[in-house]
Amino acid sequence: MKTIGVIPARYKSTRLPAKPLADILGKPMVQHVYENASKASCLDSVVVATDDERIFAAVKAFGGMVVMTSPDHASGTDRVAEAAAASNADLVVNVQGDEPLLDSVMIDECVQGLKDALPYGDVGMSTVAKRIGEDAYQDPSVVKLVRDLRGRALYFSRSLIPYPQLRTPSFGVFEHIGLYAYTKDCLARLSSMPPGNLEQIERLEQLRALENGIHIQVIETKCEGELVSVDTLQDLERVRRILAANGAKG
């Protein structure tokens, strides 16, 4: 099955404008994401989908593939869907443009999880998660998820789910990692739907799928590296420190 990775990248980020072009050790952030995604063995190609000529030029400058998309998209998913519609891919991976520390192994895990679930006929997308730590569990900025016995998402929330009246050794809560793989048809269907009530309340776009009966297969990653979503200058500085330290270690 032909599989492409699409990195949505817009210039007008609310909290950190021009975020995809932020310098990290001499490279724009979008280049770090692109190079990491390109290491995934499951991807036949990687493309940046943007609405800004400056990002387009930056990707071209480092030799990446890039397409221009509408400036009117309300979400990264819609931008990915536009790019995917023009391709001949069977599966599409939404690689978040603000995750410069993303391990390519997670992309392979996510895609393989979707492929494994497809024969059952009722799963159209997959995502990745890791076992949650106590600090992350209490942090409302961390998205929690719970899944059923088949590994499918039951719910995502910034709140405590389930509420810990009883804590057991098999405490089954996960920290969500914002990486998604879709069948092309599922992605097109999802992007055509209006935002749902739960999605608007929680500000979590993946709840649109659950509200509309789209099953999400959740894969527990084996990767243990640190992930940082860059939303603020503090996040950006943290990523710079991590990559500088990793570089120093060779």
Backbone torsions as a table, in degrees:
resi	resn	phi	psi	omega
1	MET	NA	126.1	-179.4
2	LYS	-70.5	130.0	-174.9
3	THR	-128.3	129.3	177.7
4	ILE	-119.5	149.7	172.5
5	GLY	-104.6	131.0	179.1
6	VAL	-120.0	128.3	179.1
7	ILE	-107.2	105.1	177.1
8	PRO	-74.2	132.5	-176.9
9	ALA	-142.5	111.1	176.8
10	ARG	-114.3	153.9	-174.2
11	TYR	-81.6	-37.5	-170.0
12	LYS	-91.4	62.6	173.2
13	SER	-70.0	139.3	-174.9
14	THR	-65.1	-50.0	-173.9
15	ARG	-88.8	-24.7	-178.5
16	LEU	-143.2	82.4	-178.5
17	PRO	-56.7	147.8	-179.8
18	ALA	61.6	26.8	-175.3
19	LYS	-53.5	-44.7	-178.2
20	PRO	-60.4	-22.4	-177.9
21	LEU	-97.4	2.1	180.0
22	ALA	-58.7	132.4	-177.4
23	ASP	-75.6	129.3	174.9
24	ILE	-131.1	102.6	179.8
25	LEU	53.7	44.2	173.4
26	GLY	88.7	1.9	177.9
27	LYS	-129.0	146.6	172.7
28	PRO	-67.1	150.1	-176.9
29	MET	-55.8	-38.8	-178.3
30	VAL	-61.3	-28.8	178.3
31	GLN	-70.8	-40.6	176.3
32	HIS	-58.7	-45.5	-179.8
33	VAL	-63.6	-44.7	-178.5
34	TYR	-61.2	-46.6	-178.0
35	GLU	-66.4	-38.9	177.2
36	ASN	-64.7	-45.9	-179.5
37	ALA	-62.6	-35.7	-177.7
38	SER	-65.9	-16.4	178.2
39	LYS	-80.8	-11.9	-179.0
40	ALA	-68.3	126.8	-176.5
41	SER	-70.8	-21.1	-175.9
42	CYS	-80.8	-15.8	-173.4
43	LEU	-91.6	129.8	175.6
44	ASP	-81.3	-26.0	177.2
45	SER	-161.6	161.7	176.9
46	VAL	-130.3	137.2	-180.0
47	VAL	-140.2	142.1	173.5
48	VAL	-92.2	132.4	176.3
49	ALA	-111.1	115.9	-174.4
50	THR	-133.1	168.6	176.3
51	ASP	-119.5	13.3	-171.6
52	ASP	-132.5	133.2	-177.4
53	GLU	-65.2	-29.9	-179.8
54	ARG	-68.4	-41.0	176.3
55	ILE	-68.6	-40.8	177.8
56	PHE	-56.0	-47.3	-178.4
57	ALA	-66.4	-37.8	-179.5
58	ALA	-65.4	-40.7	179.2
59	VAL	-67.1	-43.0	177.0
60	LYS	-59.5	-36.9	-176.6
61	ALA	-64.7	-33.9	177.8
62	PHE	-95.4	8.8	173.9
63	GLY	86.5	16.7	-179.8
64	GLY	-87.0	163.7	174.1
65	MET	-87.1	138.3	-176.8
66	VAL	-150.3	145.2	176.4
67	VAL	-130.8	148.3	174.9
68	MET	-87.8	138.1	178.8
69	THR	-128.1	171.7	-176.2
70	SER	-61.8	141.9	175.3
71	PRO	-78.4	-2.9	-173.7
72	ASP	-94.6	1.5	-177.7
73	HIS	-66.3	137.2	-179.6
74	ALA	-84.4	-15.5	-176.4
75	SER	-150.1	164.2	175.6
76	GLY	-64.5	-32.9	178.9
77	THR	-61.1	-41.7	178.5
78	ASP	-64.2	-37.7	178.8
79	ARG	-66.5	-42.4	176.9
80	VAL	-62.1	-41.6	-178.7
81	ALA	-62.9	-39.3	178.3
82	GLU	-63.6	-44.6	179.5
83	ALA	-64.4	-39.7	-178.2
84	ALA	-68.6	-34.5	-178.1
85	ALA	-61.6	-28.3	-178.6
86	ALA	-88.6	1.5	-177.5
87	SER	-105.8	172.9	174.6
88	ASN	-107.2	26.9	-178.1
89	ALA	-75.3	151.5	172.2
90	ASP	-93.0	-38.4	179.6
91	LEU	-122.5	145.9	-177.1
92	VAL	-130.2	132.3	177.8
93	VAL	-110.2	125.4	175.0
94	ASN	-89.8	105.1	-179.6
95	VAL	-99.6	113.4	-174.8
96	GLN	-61.9	131.1	-176.9
97	GLY	-75.0	-6.9	179.7
98	ASP	-109.3	24.7	179.3
99	GLU	-119.0	70.2	-176.6
100	PRO	-69.3	-10.1	178.9
101	LEU	-100.9	6.0	-177.5
102	LEU	-59.4	131.4	177.7
103	ASP	-85.8	131.3	-179.2
104	SER	-61.3	-24.0	177.7
105	VAL	-59.9	-34.4	179.1
106	MET	-63.5	-35.5	177.6
107	ILE	-65.1	-44.1	177.8
108	ASP	-62.5	-40.5	178.4
109	GLU	-63.0	-43.8	-177.0
110	CYS	-63.7	-45.7	-178.7
111	VAL	-68.3	-42.8	180.0
112	GLN	-63.7	-38.0	177.3
113	GLY	-61.0	-39.8	177.8
114	LEU	-67.9	-43.8	179.3
115	LYS	-60.2	-40.3	179.8
116	ASP	-66.1	-30.0	-177.1
117	ALA	-86.6	-21.6	-174.5
118	LEU	-57.4	-38.0	-179.7
119	PRO	-59.6	-20.6	179.3
120	TYR	-76.5	-16.8	169.0
121	GLY	83.4	-4.7	-177.3
122	ASP	-125.5	16.5	177.2
123	VAL	-117.8	128.5	-178.3
124	GLY	-115.6	-8.3	-177.4
125	MET	-154.7	163.2	179.3
126	SER	-140.6	162.8	176.8
127	THR	-149.1	178.9	-173.7
128	VAL	-125.8	147.6	178.8
129	ALA	-148.8	165.8	174.7
130	LYS	-135.8	156.7	179.0
131	ARG	-57.2	136.6	-173.2
132	ILE	-88.5	143.1	173.8
133	GLY	-89.6	166.5	-176.1
134	GLU	-62.3	-43.0	-179.6
135	ASP	-64.0	-43.8	-179.5
136	ALA	-65.9	-34.4	-179.3
137	TYR	-63.1	-34.7	-178.5
138	GLN	-86.4	-7.4	-173.7
139	ASP	-91.4	117.0	-178.7
140	PRO	-68.6	-13.9	176.9
141	SER	-80.6	-13.8	179.0
142	VAL	-93.2	127.6	179.9
143	VAL	-84.0	122.3	177.8
144	LYS	-96.7	154.0	173.8
145	LEU	-143.9	152.7	171.8
146	VAL	-124.8	150.3	-176.7
147	ARG	-131.8	164.2	-179.2
148	ASP	-88.1	-175.1	-175.1
149	LEU	-69.1	-15.5	176.9
150	ARG	-93.3	0.0	179.5
151	GLY	86.7	16.2	180.0
152	ARG	-97.6	145.2	-176.4
153	ALA	-65.3	132.6	172.2
154	LEU	-94.7	-40.9	-179.9
155	TYR	-166.8	152.7	173.6
156	PHE	-119.8	141.8	178.6
157	SER	-161.2	155.9	170.7
158	ARG	-85.2	-13.3	-179.8
159	SER	-83.9	176.1	177.7
160	LEU	-76.0	111.4	174.8
161	ILE	-131.1	130.8	-15.7
162	PRO	-70.1	159.3	177.6
163	TYR	-65.4	129.3	-169.6
164	PRO	-80.1	64.5	170.0
165	GLN	-64.0	-33.3	180.0
166	LEU	-135.8	121.1	178.0
167	ARG	-101.5	128.2	-178.6
168	THR	-120.2	162.7	178.4
169	PRO	-60.7	-24.6	-178.4
170	SER	-98.8	33.3	-178.2
171	PHE	-46.1	105.5	-166.4
172	GLY	-96.7	48.0	177.2
173	VAL	-107.9	142.2	-177.5
174	PHE	-121.2	152.8	170.0
175	GLU	-92.1	125.5	-176.2
176	HIS	-78.3	138.6	174.2
177	ILE	-110.2	124.4	-170.9
178	GLY	-76.4	64.9	177.3
179	LEU	-127.6	132.0	-175.5
180	TYR	-133.4	142.3	168.7
181	ALA	-120.1	140.1	-177.4
182	TYR	-133.6	154.2	159.1
183	THR	-72.9	152.2	-177.6
184	LYS	-59.6	-39.3	-180.0
185	ASP	-66.2	-41.2	180.0
186	CYS	-63.9	-41.9	179.7
187	LEU	-62.9	-43.1	179.1
188	ALA	-62.8	-41.9	178.9
189	ARG	-64.0	-44.6	-177.8
190	LEU	-63.5	-42.7	-177.2
191	SER	-71.8	-17.1	179.0
192	SER	-86.4	-8.9	-176.8
193	MET	-87.3	145.6	174.5
194	PRO	-74.5	156.3	176.5
195	PRO	-57.3	140.1	179.3
196	GLY	-91.2	173.2	-178.2
197	ASN	-63.5	-47.1	-178.8
198	LEU	-64.1	-40.6	178.1
199	GLU	-57.8	-43.2	-177.7
200	GLN	-72.7	-33.7	179.2
201	ILE	-69.6	-48.2	-176.4
202	GLU	-85.8	-16.7	-173.3
203	ARG	60.4	43.6	178.7
204	LEU	-127.8	110.1	-172.4
205	GLU	-65.6	-29.1	-178.0
206	GLN	-66.0	-18.0	177.5
207	LEU	-68.8	-19.6	175.6
208	ARG	-60.1	-40.0	179.1
209	ALA	-63.8	-47.5	-177.8
210	LEU	-65.4	-39.9	179.4
211	GLU	-62.8	-26.0	-177.7
212	ASN	-104.2	15.2	173.6
213	GLY	78.4	16.9	176.4
214	ILE	-89.3	119.9	-179.6
215	HIS	-77.0	138.8	178.6
216	ILE	-115.9	115.3	176.0
217	GLN	-77.8	130.1	-177.2
218	VAL	-108.8	123.3	-179.3
219	ILE	-106.4	127.6	176.3
220	GLU	-81.9	117.5	-175.8
221	THR	-72.6	150.9	174.0
222	LYS	-93.8	-7.5	-179.8
223	CYS	-72.4	142.0	-178.1
224	GLU	-118.4	2.1	-178.4
225	GLY	-68.7	159.3	-178.9
226	GLU	-77.7	137.2	176.6
227	LEU	-115.4	141.1	177.1
228	VAL	-137.3	117.7	171.9
229	SER	-82.2	124.3	-175.2
230	VAL	-87.3	106.0	178.0
231	ASP	-118.7	-21.0	-175.8
232	THR	-135.1	170.4	175.2
233	LEU	-62.4	-33.9	178.1
234	GLN	-63.8	-41.6	177.2
235	ASP	-62.3	-41.6	-179.1
236	LEU	-62.4	-43.8	178.8
237	GLU	-64.6	-37.0	179.0
238	ARG	-63.6	-43.0	178.5
239	VAL	-63.6	-42.0	178.4
240	ARG	-59.5	-41.9	-179.6
241	ARG	-65.5	-42.7	-178.4
242	ILE	-63.9	-47.1	-178.9
243	LEU	-68.5	-35.2	176.8
244	ALA	-64.8	-41.9	178.8
245	ALA	-65.9	-40.9	178.4
246	ASN	-64.7	-37.6	178.2
247	GLY	-66.1	-37.1	179.5
248	ALA	-66.4	-29.6	179.7
249	LYS	-83.3	-3.9	177.6
250	GLY	82.7	NA	NA
